[in-house]
Amino acid sequence: MASMVHGLEAEYSGKVKFTYLDADDPSTDVFQRELGFYYQPEFYLLADDGEVIKKLVGYISEDEFRSLFEENLQ
């Protein structure tokens, strides 16, 4: 999935900010608890103010990501 996500990151450059969290890094524990992280992979679509718009767990297709991005970029 990583190559697909990196491809989407390039495609949506300047429109969607991608941030990666290392779930194995203990310094991210507080952030993981705040988001309710429990499974890899997990994806969060956040508003500019940090509010979680959508939480996605497990495999997500490229088309699902595109639809979600386009819906929220309007």
A tleap script that builds the chain and sets N, CA, C and O, in Angstrom:
source leaprc.protein.ff14SB
mol = sequence {
  NMET ALA SER MET VAL HIE GLY LEU GLU ALA
  GLU TYR SER GLY LYS VAL LYS PHE THR TYR
  LEU ASP ALA ASP ASP PRO SER THR ASP VAL
  PHE GLN ARG GLU LEU GLY PHE TYR TYR GLN
  PRO GLU PHE TYR LEU LEU ALA ASP ASP GLY
  GLU VAL ILE LYS LYS LEU VAL GLY TYR ILE
  SER GLU ASP GLU PHE ARG SER LEU PHE GLU
  GLU ASN LEU CGLN
}
set mol.1.N position { 0.804 -1.193 0.000 }
set mol.1.CA position { 0.000 0.000 0.000 }
set mol.1.C position { 0.851 1.263 0.000 }
set mol.1.O position { 0.412 2.314 -0.467 }
set mol.2.N position { 2.055 1.157 0.520 }
set mol.2.CA position { 2.893 2.351 0.647 }
set mol.2.C position { 3.129 3.021 -0.702 }
set mol.2.O position { 3.056 4.247 -0.795 }
set mol.3.N position { 3.409 2.246 -1.748 }
set mol.3.CA position { 3.674 2.868 -3.047 }
set mol.3.C position { 2.427 3.568 -3.584 }
set mol.3.O position { 2.534 4.627 -4.203 }
set mol.4.N position { 1.242 2.988 -3.354 }
set mol.4.CA position { -0.001 3.619 -3.790 }
set mol.4.C position { -0.206 4.942 -3.049 }
set mol.4.O position { -0.547 5.953 -3.662 }
set mol.5.N position { 0.000 4.931 -1.735 }
set mol.5.CA position { -0.195 6.138 -0.938 }
set mol.5.C position { 0.803 7.211 -1.359 }
set mol.5.O position { 0.440 8.384 -1.452 }
set mol.6.N position { 2.048 6.833 -1.613 }
set mol.6.CA position { 3.046 7.812 -2.055 }
set mol.6.C position { 2.685 8.369 -3.433 }
set mol.6.O position { 2.928 9.544 -3.707 }
set mol.7.N position { 2.112 7.539 -4.296 }
set mol.7.CA position { 1.652 8.018 -5.597 }
set mol.7.C position { 0.521 9.021 -5.443 }
set mol.7.O position { 0.499 10.039 -6.136 }
set mol.8.N position { -0.412 8.750 -4.551 }
set mol.8.CA position { -1.507 9.692 -4.284 }
set mol.8.C position { -0.974 10.989 -3.674 }
set mol.8.O position { -1.471 12.077 -3.963 }
set mol.9.N position { 0.036 10.853 -2.834 }
set mol.9.CA position { 0.645 12.040 -2.239 }
set mol.9.C position { 1.209 12.952 -3.331 }
set mol.9.O position { 1.042 14.170 -3.271 }
set mol.10.N position { 1.870 12.370 -4.315 }
set mol.10.CA position { 2.412 13.156 -5.425 }
set mol.10.C position { 1.280 13.757 -6.263 }
set mol.10.O position { 1.351 14.916 -6.672 }
set mol.11.N position { 0.247 12.969 -6.513 }
set mol.11.CA position { -0.884 13.411 -7.328 }
set mol.11.C position { -1.643 14.572 -6.673 }
set mol.11.O position { -2.093 15.486 -7.363 }
set mol.12.N position { -1.783 14.537 -5.356 }
set mol.12.CA position { -2.552 15.553 -4.633 }
set mol.12.C position { -1.668 16.583 -3.939 }
set mol.12.O position { -2.116 17.280 -3.029 }
set mol.13.N position { -0.427 16.676 -4.366 }
set mol.13.CA position { 0.510 17.634 -3.796 }
set mol.13.C position { -0.080 19.044 -3.852 }
set mol.13.O position { -0.569 19.477 -4.895 }
set mol.14.N position { -0.031 19.753 -2.726 }
set mol.14.CA position { -0.568 21.102 -2.657 }
set mol.14.C position { -2.052 21.148 -2.333 }
set mol.14.O position { -2.591 22.217 -2.048 }
set mol.15.N position { -2.717 19.998 -2.374 }
set mol.15.CA position { -4.153 19.934 -2.080 }
set mol.15.C position { -4.430 19.146 -0.802 }
set mol.15.O position { -5.304 19.511 -0.016 }
set mol.16.N position { -3.680 18.064 -0.602 }
set mol.16.CA position { -3.841 17.198 0.560 }
set mol.16.C position { -2.461 17.040 1.193 }
set mol.16.O position { -1.495 16.698 0.511 }
set mol.17.N position { -2.374 17.290 2.488 }
set mol.17.CA position { -1.104 17.120 3.196 }
set mol.17.C position { -1.071 15.713 3.796 }
set mol.17.O position { -1.962 15.337 4.558 }
set mol.18.N position { -0.067 14.958 3.458 }
set mol.18.CA position { 0.118 13.602 3.977 }
set mol.18.C position { 1.131 13.656 5.117 }
set mol.18.O position { 2.207 14.236 4.970 }
set mol.19.N position { 0.788 13.059 6.239 }
set mol.19.CA position { 1.680 12.969 7.387 }
set mol.19.C position { 1.713 11.513 7.825 }
set mol.19.O position { 0.672 10.859 7.888 }
set mol.20.N position { 2.878 11.011 8.122 }
set mol.20.CA position { 3.050 9.599 8.461 }
set mol.20.C position { 3.398 9.445 9.927 }
set mol.20.O position { 4.197 10.205 10.476 }
set mol.21.N position { 2.789 8.453 10.552 }
set mol.21.CA position { 3.006 8.178 11.968 }
set mol.21.C position { 3.633 6.802 12.108 }
set mol.21.O position { 3.103 5.818 11.591 }
set mol.22.N position { 4.746 6.730 12.798 }
set mol.22.CA position { 5.390 5.447 13.075 }
set mol.22.C position { 4.759 4.870 14.335 }
set mol.22.O position { 5.052 5.318 15.444 }
set mol.23.N position { 3.893 3.878 14.163 }
set mol.23.CA position { 3.152 3.292 15.285 }
set mol.23.C position { 4.072 2.604 16.288 }
set mol.23.O position { 3.679 2.385 17.433 }
set mol.24.N position { 5.281 2.264 15.877 }
set mol.24.CA position { 6.229 1.602 16.776 }
set mol.24.C position { 7.086 2.585 17.569 }
set mol.24.O position { 7.865 2.181 18.433 }
set mol.25.N position { 6.941 3.870 17.274 }
set mol.25.CA position { 7.728 4.887 17.953 }
set mol.25.C position { 6.995 5.317 19.225 }
set mol.25.O position { 5.911 5.895 19.140 }
set mol.26.N position { 7.571 5.042 20.412 }
set mol.26.CA position { 6.895 5.379 21.665 }
set mol.26.C position { 6.577 6.868 21.811 }
set mol.26.O position { 5.682 7.231 22.575 }
set mol.27.N position { 7.288 7.727 21.099 }
set mol.27.CA position { 7.019 9.165 21.209 }
set mol.27.C position { 5.684 9.546 20.577 }
set mol.27.O position { 5.215 10.670 20.761 }
set mol.28.N position { 5.069 8.630 19.839 }
set mol.28.CA position { 3.770 8.910 19.222 }
set mol.28.C position { 2.602 8.315 20.012 }
set mol.28.O position { 1.457 8.394 19.566 }
set mol.29.N position { 2.868 7.730 21.163 }
set mol.29.CA position { 1.829 7.067 21.959 }
set mol.29.C position { 0.651 7.983 22.293 }
set mol.29.O position { -0.505 7.580 22.170 }
set mol.30.N position { 0.945 9.211 22.715 }
set mol.30.CA position { -0.138 10.133 23.084 }
set mol.30.C position { -1.014 10.417 21.873 }
set mol.30.O position { -2.241 10.385 21.968 }
set mol.31.N position { -0.394 10.691 20.753 }
set mol.31.CA position { -1.132 10.969 19.522 }
set mol.31.C position { -1.964 9.758 19.113 }
set mol.31.O position { -3.116 9.907 18.703 }
set mol.32.N position { -1.396 8.571 19.220 }
set mol.32.CA position { -2.122 7.349 18.874 }
set mol.32.C position { -3.358 7.184 19.765 }
set mol.32.O position { -4.432 6.825 19.282 }
set mol.33.N position { -3.203 7.446 21.056 }
set mol.33.CA position { -4.347 7.335 21.973 }
set mol.33.C position { -5.423 8.355 21.629 }
set mol.33.O position { -6.612 8.036 21.658 }
set mol.34.N position { -5.020 9.568 21.306 }
set mol.34.CA position { -5.986 10.618 20.949 }
set mol.34.C position { -6.797 10.234 19.716 }
set mol.34.O position { -7.992 10.519 19.637 }
set mol.35.N position { -6.144 9.587 18.758 }
set mol.35.CA position { -6.839 9.183 17.533 }
set mol.35.C position { -7.603 7.873 17.694 }
set mol.35.O position { -8.472 7.557 16.882 }
set mol.36.N position { -7.286 7.117 18.728 }
set mol.36.CA position { -7.931 5.816 18.890 }
set mol.36.C position { -7.302 4.750 18.010 }
set mol.36.O position { -7.965 3.795 17.606 }
set mol.37.N position { -6.021 4.919 17.716 }
set mol.37.CA position { -5.292 3.980 16.861 }
set mol.37.C position { -5.271 2.589 17.482 }
set mol.37.O position { -5.019 2.432 18.677 }
set mol.38.N position { -5.546 1.565 16.639 }
set mol.38.CA position { -5.453 0.195 17.158 }
set mol.38.C position { -5.049 -0.831 16.120 }
set mol.38.O position { -4.829 -1.988 16.480 }
set mol.39.N position { -4.939 -0.475 14.866 }
set mol.39.CA position { -4.681 -1.467 13.821 }
set mol.39.C position { -3.908 -0.823 12.681 }
set mol.39.O position { -4.125 0.343 12.352 }
set mol.40.N position { -2.996 -1.597 12.076 }
set mol.40.CA position { -2.279 -1.083 10.899 }
set mol.40.C position { -2.789 -1.777 9.658 }
set mol.40.O position { -2.971 -2.994 9.701 }
set mol.41.N position { -3.027 -1.107 8.575 }
set mol.41.CA position { -2.922 0.340 8.416 }
set mol.41.C position { -4.205 1.054 8.852 }
set mol.41.O position { -5.307 0.514 8.764 }
set mol.42.N position { -4.020 2.263 9.314 }
set mol.42.CA position { -5.119 3.171 9.615 }
set mol.42.C position { -4.822 4.498 8.941 }
set mol.42.O position { -3.675 4.941 8.888 }
set mol.43.N position { -5.857 5.119 8.433 }
set mol.43.CA position { -5.731 6.403 7.761 }
set mol.43.C position { -6.762 7.343 8.359 }
set mol.43.O position { -7.888 6.947 8.658 }
set mol.44.N position { -6.362 8.580 8.527 }
set mol.44.CA position { -7.261 9.595 9.075 }
set mol.44.C position { -7.293 10.771 8.118 }
set mol.44.O position { -6.248 11.281 7.713 }
set mol.45.N position { -8.477 11.194 7.762 }
set mol.45.CA position { -8.635 12.417 6.987 }
set mol.45.C position { -9.012 13.489 7.997 }
set mol.45.O position { -10.042 13.399 8.665 }
set mol.46.N position { -8.158 14.511 8.098 }
set mol.46.CA position { -8.352 15.564 9.089 }
set mol.46.C position { -8.699 16.880 8.409 }
set mol.46.O position { -8.204 17.184 7.323 }
set mol.47.N position { -9.550 17.649 9.058 }
set mol.47.CA position { -9.837 19.007 8.611 }
set mol.47.C position { -8.640 19.889 8.958 }
set mol.47.O position { -7.747 19.474 9.695 }
set mol.48.N position { -8.631 21.100 8.424 }
set mol.48.CA position { -7.534 22.033 8.709 }
set mol.48.C position { -7.350 22.280 10.199 }
set mol.48.O position { -6.236 22.538 10.654 }
set mol.49.N position { -8.441 22.201 10.962 }
set mol.49.CA position { -8.364 22.447 12.408 }
set mol.49.C position { -7.995 21.196 13.207 }
set mol.49.O position { -7.942 21.246 14.436 }
set mol.50.N position { -7.739 20.075 12.525 }
set mol.50.CA position { -7.336 18.840 13.179 }
set mol.50.C position { -8.475 17.898 13.512 }
set mol.50.O position { -8.242 16.790 13.996 }
set mol.51.N position { -9.711 18.324 13.256 }
set mol.51.CA position { -10.870 17.455 13.505 }
set mol.51.C position { -10.830 16.256 12.559 }
set mol.51.O position { -10.565 16.410 11.367 }
set mol.52.N position { -11.095 15.059 13.095 }
set mol.52.CA position { -11.126 13.857 12.270 }
set mol.52.C position { -12.413 13.856 11.455 }
set mol.52.O position { -13.513 13.819 12.007 }
set mol.53.N position { -12.260 13.899 10.138 }
set mol.53.CA position { -13.399 13.843 9.223 }
set mol.53.C position { -13.781 12.390 8.969 }
set mol.53.O position { -14.959 12.036 8.939 }
set mol.54.N position { -12.754 11.555 8.787 }
set mol.54.CA position { -12.991 10.148 8.451 }
set mol.54.C position { -11.803 9.323 8.931 }
set mol.54.O position { -10.646 9.719 8.788 }
set mol.55.N position { -12.120 8.162 9.506 }
set mol.55.CA position { -11.097 7.195 9.918 }
set mol.55.C position { -11.302 5.950 9.060 }
set mol.55.O position { -12.411 5.426 8.964 }
set mol.56.N position { -10.226 5.488 8.443 }
set mol.56.CA position { -10.270 4.308 7.585 }
set mol.56.C position { -9.331 3.256 8.153 }
set mol.56.O position { -8.184 3.558 8.484 }
set mol.57.N position { -9.803 2.040 8.265 }
set mol.57.CA position { -9.011 0.960 8.846 }
set mol.57.C position { -8.887 -0.172 7.843 }
set mol.57.O position { -9.876 -0.580 7.235 }
set mol.58.N position { -7.662 -0.684 7.668 }
set mol.58.CA position { -7.441 -1.796 6.759 }
set mol.58.C position { -7.138 -1.327 5.348 }
set mol.58.O position { -6.812 -0.161 5.122 }
set mol.59.N position { -7.250 -2.240 4.410 }
set mol.59.CA position { -6.932 -1.922 3.019 }
set mol.59.C position { -7.965 -0.966 2.441 }
set mol.59.O position { -9.169 -1.187 2.572 }
set mol.60.N position { -7.495 0.086 1.809 }
set mol.60.CA position { -8.344 1.071 1.142 }
set mol.60.C position { -7.859 1.156 -0.300 }
set mol.60.O position { -6.661 1.298 -0.545 }
set mol.61.N position { -8.778 1.071 -1.250 }
set mol.61.CA position { -8.376 1.124 -2.659 }
set mol.61.C position { -8.017 2.553 -3.066 }
set mol.61.O position { -8.417 3.521 -2.421 }
set mol.62.N position { -7.272 2.653 -4.123 }
set mol.62.CA position { -6.879 3.946 -4.656 }
set mol.62.C position { -8.117 4.765 -5.037 }
set mol.62.O position { -8.169 5.971 -4.798 }
set mol.63.N position { -9.100 4.102 -5.625 }
set mol.63.CA position { -10.330 4.797 -6.006 }
set mol.63.C position { -11.091 5.321 -4.790 }
set mol.63.O position { -11.678 6.402 -4.843 }
set mol.64.N position { -11.081 4.561 -3.697 }
set mol.64.CA position { -11.734 5.019 -2.464 }
set mol.64.C position { -11.044 6.274 -1.931 }
set mol.64.O position { -11.710 7.222 -1.514 }
set mol.65.N position { -9.704 6.279 -1.946 }
set mol.65.CA position { -8.976 7.462 -1.516 }
set mol.65.C position { -9.323 8.655 -2.397 }
set mol.65.O position { -9.627 9.735 -1.889 }
set mol.66.N position { -9.281 8.467 -3.712 }
set mol.66.CA position { -9.576 9.571 -4.632 }
set mol.66.C position { -10.976 10.133 -4.386 }
set mol.66.O position { -11.163 11.349 -4.347 }
set mol.67.N position { -11.950 9.251 -4.221 }
set mol.67.CA position { -13.328 9.698 -3.968 }
set mol.67.C position { -13.407 10.512 -2.685 }
set mol.67.O position { -14.047 11.563 -2.644 }
set mol.68.N position { -12.761 10.028 -1.656 }
set mol.68.CA position { -12.771 10.724 -0.375 }
set mol.68.C position { -12.096 12.085 -0.485 }
set mol.68.O position { -12.598 13.074 0.048 }
set mol.69.N position { -10.966 12.137 -1.172 }
set mol.69.CA position { -10.260 13.414 -1.351 }
set mol.69.C position { -11.118 14.393 -2.133 }
set mol.69.O position { -11.298 15.537 -1.715 }
set mol.70.N position { -11.646 13.950 -3.264 }
set mol.70.CA position { -12.433 14.834 -4.128 }
set mol.70.C position { -13.677 15.343 -3.403 }
set mol.70.O position { -14.040 16.513 -3.526 }
set mol.71.N position { -14.320 14.465 -2.652 }
set mol.71.CA position { -15.516 14.849 -1.897 }
set mol.71.C position { -15.208 15.938 -0.872 }
set mol.71.O position { -16.024 16.832 -0.646 }
set mol.72.N position { -14.046 15.860 -0.262 }
set mol.72.CA position { -13.695 16.806 0.792 }
set mol.72.C position { -12.894 18.004 0.313 }
set mol.72.O position { -12.640 18.920 1.095 }
set mol.73.N position { -12.492 18.022 -0.941 }
set mol.73.CA position { -11.789 19.174 -1.481 }
set mol.73.C position { -12.756 20.213 -2.056 }
set mol.73.O position { -12.354 21.329 -2.383 }
set mol.74.N position { -14.002 19.846 -2.173 }
set mol.74.CA position { -15.003 20.764 -2.755 }
set mol.74.C position { -15.358 21.866 -1.806 }
set mol.74.O position { -16.180 22.721 -2.134 }
savepdb mol mol.pdb
quit
